[in-house]
Amino acid sequence: MSHYVKFTYQCARPDIAPLEAIAELNACRRKLLELRLIGVDSNGVGFGNLSVRDGVSRNFHITGSATGGSPELTPTDCVRVVAYDFAKNWLRYEGAAIPSSESLTHAAIYESDPTISGVIHCHDSVLWRTLLDRVPTTSKAIAYGTPEMAYEIISLFAVSDVRSREIFVMAGHEGGIVTFGKNLEDAFDVVMRERRESSPCI
C-alpha cells in the first residue's frame, strides 16, 4: 500500500482494456510538466494527477500514484476505477498501478456532474493563495484523498458555483487546485485562464 493513499483498494484484475485517451492524457501532462503544475517536489514525492471518464459510465481512468514526475505515461501507469464507496473509504480498480491518492476526489466530481469527462489536480502555491476563498474552496480542516473531501466536493456542487467556474481549491492541501471540463483540454484551459486573470495580483 502507498503511504500517500488514504483509502483501501482492491484490484479486480491486473490488466485493463487499451486506454484510448492515453495520447490526450500525455499531451496535457506535457504542458502541465513544462509549467511545473505537476511533477516531483524537493522531497522526491510526485504530485498532480489527471483522469478521464470511461465513456458514459461512472468509471474513469486515472494516473497511478507517484507518477507526477514521469515524462510520459503508458496505459500500465494508469488504472480504471470501476467501483467505490465513500462511506467505506474504499475503491476497486483494474490495472497494474496503484490508484492515485486523489481517486475518491475525482470520483466525487464525476458523480456530481455527468457532463464532466476530464479532471486535473495540479499544484501552484502562488495561484492557490490568490484563489483561496475567491473561487469555490474546500474546508481547511479536510485532508486530501479522504471520504470527507469527497463529501465536501459533492456539497460544493450543490451549494456553490463550482459547476460553472470549473475550478476549486483545497484549503487544507497547500497548492492543491482542481479543474475540470468536458475533456482534459477544457480543464487545462481553466488553469491557464485563472493564471492569466490572477497574474496582475501575483
Secondary structure, 3 states (H helix, E strand, C coil): CCCCCCCEEEEEECCCCCCCCHHHHHHHHHHHHHCCCCEECCCCCEECEEEEECCCCCCEEEEECCCCCCCCCCHHHEEEEEEEECCCCEEEEECCCCECCCHHHHHHHHHHCCCCCEEEEEECHHHHHHHCCCCCEECCCCCCCCHHHHHHHHHHHHHCCHHHHCEEEECCCCCEEEEEECCHHHHHHHHHHHHHHHHHHC
